[in-house]
């Protein structure tokens, strides 16, 4: 089994939320949903396309990735990792005005929170975490948010250890879901991506039985899986 390295800043955030080994450690009294943000709660692809266009680049959606799909609009040259990262940095800096909420997520997540606990786990530069927390709270999604810079597996191990009930993980990226499938046993996996073209490019993800871009059906499936009516 691969030993994924923990992100130190992520560990500090989890400790700050009470996920420790101490006597007063946080413990979930309900099932837990670990929820990604980009393309699950906030749109990322469409606003990123806008940022790229402003910077003189185009995004070609022929495979499920960003690096390798971005090209100079004038010359056709493939953009470097640094150029793609610069565009993402701008997007995260300006996320409050660019990254709009995914349709249906606010009402459905808040309704789902009656039956399950929700923690946001989002891969993004840590320095933009507070912007994201404020942005989501302003939209009516005031759940704990943890930023992460590496594999999500170590953080999910920590969260899972503090919940004696069912745990689910919803994410847009096949790689993240596959890592959790292989290295965090017992976690129920859900695939969600608001952008249909990229959702179709993701294809079938082994171990994930549900893939959607609709929050009404997603919420119903999560609730039936994590908090079924006895």
C-alpha positions as CSV (number, residue, x, y, z in Angstrom):
1,X,0.0,0.0,0.0
2,X,1.4,3.4,-1.0
3,X,2.3,5.6,1.9
4,X,1.0,9.1,1.0
5,X,2.7,12.0,2.8
6,X,0.6,14.3,5.0
7,X,0.3,18.0,4.2
8,X,1.5,19.8,7.3
9,X,-0.8,22.8,6.8
10,X,-3.7,20.4,6.3
11,X,-2.8,18.6,9.5
12,X,-2.8,21.9,11.4
13,X,-6.3,22.8,10.1
14,X,-7.6,19.3,11.1
15,X,-6.1,19.8,14.6
16,X,-7.7,23.2,14.8
17,X,-11.1,21.6,14.1
18,X,-10.6,19.1,16.9
19,X,-9.4,16.1,14.9
20,X,-6.8,14.9,17.4
21,X,-6.1,12.0,19.6
22,X,-6.8,13.9,22.8
23,X,-9.6,13.3,25.3
24,X,-11.6,16.2,23.8
25,X,-11.2,15.1,20.2
26,X,-14.0,15.8,17.9
27,X,-16.3,12.8,17.2
28,X,-19.0,12.7,14.6
29,X,-22.4,11.7,16.0
30,X,-23.8,11.3,12.4
31,X,-22.5,9.8,9.2
32,X,-19.9,12.0,7.5
33,X,-19.7,13.3,4.0
34,X,-16.3,14.6,2.9
35,X,-17.0,16.9,0.0
36,X,-14.8,18.4,-2.6
37,X,-15.4,21.9,-3.8
38,X,-14.2,22.7,-7.4
39,X,-16.7,21.4,-10.0
40,X,-18.8,19.9,-7.1
41,X,-19.8,23.0,-5.2
42,X,-18.3,25.8,-7.3
43,X,-17.8,25.8,-11.0
44,X,-14.2,25.7,-12.1
45,X,-13.9,24.7,-15.7
46,X,-16.0,27.5,-17.2
47,X,-14.4,30.3,-15.2
48,X,-11.0,28.9,-15.8
49,X,-11.7,29.0,-19.6
50,X,-12.5,32.7,-19.1
51,X,-9.3,33.3,-17.3
52,X,-7.3,31.5,-19.9
53,X,-8.9,33.4,-22.7
54,X,-8.0,36.7,-21.0
55,X,-4.4,35.5,-20.7
56,X,-4.3,34.4,-24.4
57,X,-4.8,30.7,-24.0
58,X,-7.4,28.1,-25.0
59,X,-8.6,25.0,-23.2
60,X,-9.2,22.0,-25.4
61,X,-11.4,19.4,-23.7
62,X,-10.1,16.2,-25.3
63,X,-8.9,14.5,-22.1
64,X,-9.7,14.8,-18.4
65,X,-6.9,17.1,-17.3
66,X,-5.8,20.7,-17.4
67,X,-2.1,20.5,-18.0
68,X,-1.7,19.2,-21.6
69,X,-5.0,20.7,-22.7
70,X,-4.1,24.4,-22.6
71,X,-2.6,26.0,-25.7
72,X,-1.4,29.5,-26.8
73,X,-4.3,30.9,-28.7
74,X,-2.0,32.7,-31.2
75,X,0.8,30.1,-31.8
76,X,-0.9,26.8,-30.8
77,X,2.0,26.1,-28.5
78,X,1.2,23.9,-25.5
79,X,1.2,25.9,-22.3
80,X,3.7,24.9,-19.6
81,X,2.8,23.7,-16.2
82,X,3.9,27.1,-14.8
83,X,1.6,29.0,-17.2
84,X,-1.4,26.8,-16.3
85,X,-0.6,27.2,-12.6
86,X,-0.5,31.0,-13.0
87,X,-4.0,30.9,-14.5
88,X,-5.3,28.8,-11.7
89,X,-3.7,31.1,-9.1
90,X,-5.5,34.1,-10.7
91,X,-8.8,32.1,-10.6
92,X,-8.4,31.3,-6.9
93,X,-7.4,34.9,-6.2
94,X,-10.6,36.1,-7.9
95,X,-12.8,33.1,-7.0
96,X,-15.4,35.1,-5.2
97,X,-16.5,36.8,-8.4
98,X,-15.6,34.1,-10.9
99,X,-16.5,30.8,-9.3
100,X,-20.3,30.7,-9.2
101,X,-22.2,28.2,-7.2
102,X,-23.3,24.9,-8.8
103,X,-27.1,24.8,-9.3
104,X,-29.0,23.1,-6.5
105,X,-26.0,22.5,-4.2
106,X,-27.0,25.0,-1.5
107,X,-30.5,23.7,-0.8
108,X,-29.5,20.1,-1.2
109,X,-26.3,20.1,1.0
110,X,-28.2,22.0,3.7
111,X,-31.0,19.5,3.6
112,X,-28.5,16.7,3.6
113,X,-26.8,18.2,6.7
114,X,-29.9,17.3,8.7
115,X,-28.9,13.6,8.4
116,X,-25.1,13.7,7.9
117,X,-22.1,15.9,8.9
118,X,-20.4,17.7,6.1
119,X,-16.7,18.7,5.8
120,X,-15.2,20.4,2.7
121,X,-11.8,19.0,1.7
122,X,-10.5,21.0,-1.3
123,X,-7.2,20.8,-3.1
124,X,-6.0,24.4,-3.6
125,X,-3.2,26.7,-2.4
126,X,-3.6,27.2,1.3
127,X,-3.3,31.0,1.1
128,X,-6.7,31.1,-0.7
129,X,-8.6,29.1,1.9
130,X,-10.1,32.0,3.8
131,X,-11.3,33.5,0.6
132,X,-13.1,30.3,-0.2
133,X,-14.5,29.9,3.3
134,X,-16.0,33.4,3.1
135,X,-17.3,32.9,-0.4
136,X,-19.1,29.6,0.5
137,X,-20.5,31.0,3.7
138,X,-21.9,34.0,1.8
139,X,-23.7,31.5,-0.5
140,X,-25.2,29.7,2.6
141,X,-22.7,26.8,2.9
142,X,-21.1,27.4,6.3
143,X,-19.5,24.0,6.8
144,X,-15.9,23.4,8.0
145,X,-13.4,23.6,5.1
146,X,-9.9,22.1,5.0
147,X,-7.5,23.0,2.2
148,X,-5.1,20.4,1.0
149,X,-2.0,20.3,-1.2
150,X,-1.3,16.6,-1.8
151,X,-3.2,13.4,-1.9
152,X,-6.5,13.6,0.0
153,X,-5.9,10.1,1.5
154,X,-4.1,11.2,4.8
155,X,-6.8,13.8,5.6
156,X,-9.6,11.3,4.9
157,X,-7.9,8.7,7.2
158,X,-8.0,11.3,10.0
159,X,-11.6,12.3,9.3
160,X,-12.7,8.6,9.1
161,X,-11.0,7.8,12.4
162,X,-13.3,10.3,14.1
163,X,-16.5,8.9,12.8
164,X,-18.0,5.6,13.9
165,X,-20.7,5.8,11.3
166,X,-20.7,5.6,7.5
167,X,-18.3,7.9,5.7
168,X,-18.7,9.1,2.1
169,X,-16.4,11.0,-0.2
170,X,-17.6,13.0,-3.2
171,X,-15.1,14.4,-5.8
172,X,-14.8,15.3,-9.4
173,X,-11.4,13.9,-10.1
174,X,-11.0,10.2,-10.9
175,X,-7.5,10.1,-9.5
176,X,-8.7,11.3,-6.1
177,X,-11.5,8.8,-6.0
178,X,-9.2,5.9,-7.1
179,X,-6.7,6.8,-4.4
180,X,-9.3,6.8,-1.7
181,X,-10.8,3.6,-3.1
182,X,-7.4,1.8,-2.8
183,X,-6.1,3.3,0.4
184,X,-9.1,4.3,2.6
185,X,-11.2,1.2,2.9
186,X,-14.9,1.4,3.8
187,X,-15.4,4.9,2.4
188,X,-18.4,5.2,0.0
189,X,-17.5,7.0,-3.2
190,X,-19.5,9.4,-5.3
191,X,-18.4,11.1,-8.5
192,X,-19.8,14.6,-9.3
193,X,-18.7,17.0,-11.9
194,X,-20.8,20.0,-13.0
195,X,-19.2,20.3,-16.4
196,X,-20.8,17.6,-18.6
197,X,-18.0,17.4,-21.2
198,X,-15.3,16.7,-18.5
199,X,-17.7,14.4,-16.6
200,X,-18.1,12.3,-19.8
201,X,-14.3,12.3,-20.3
202,X,-13.8,10.9,-16.8
203,X,-15.5,7.7,-18.0
204,X,-16.3,4.8,-15.6
205,X,-14.4,4.9,-12.4
206,X,-14.1,1.4,-10.8
207,X,-15.5,1.4,-7.3
208,X,-17.7,4.4,-7.9
209,X,-21.3,3.3,-8.8
210,X,-22.8,6.8,-9.0
211,X,-21.7,9.7,-11.3
212,X,-23.8,12.8,-11.7
213,X,-23.9,16.5,-12.4
214,X,-27.3,16.9,-10.7
215,X,-27.4,17.8,-7.0
216,X,-31.0,16.7,-6.4
217,X,-30.3,13.1,-7.4
218,X,-26.9,13.2,-5.9
219,X,-28.2,14.3,-2.5
220,X,-30.9,11.6,-2.5
221,X,-28.3,8.9,-3.3
222,X,-25.9,10.1,-0.6
223,X,-28.6,10.2,2.0
224,X,-29.8,6.7,1.1
225,X,-26.3,5.4,1.2
226,X,-24.9,7.1,4.4
227,X,-28.1,7.6,6.4
228,X,-30.7,5.1,5.2
229,X,-34.1,5.1,7.0
230,X,-34.1,2.0,9.2
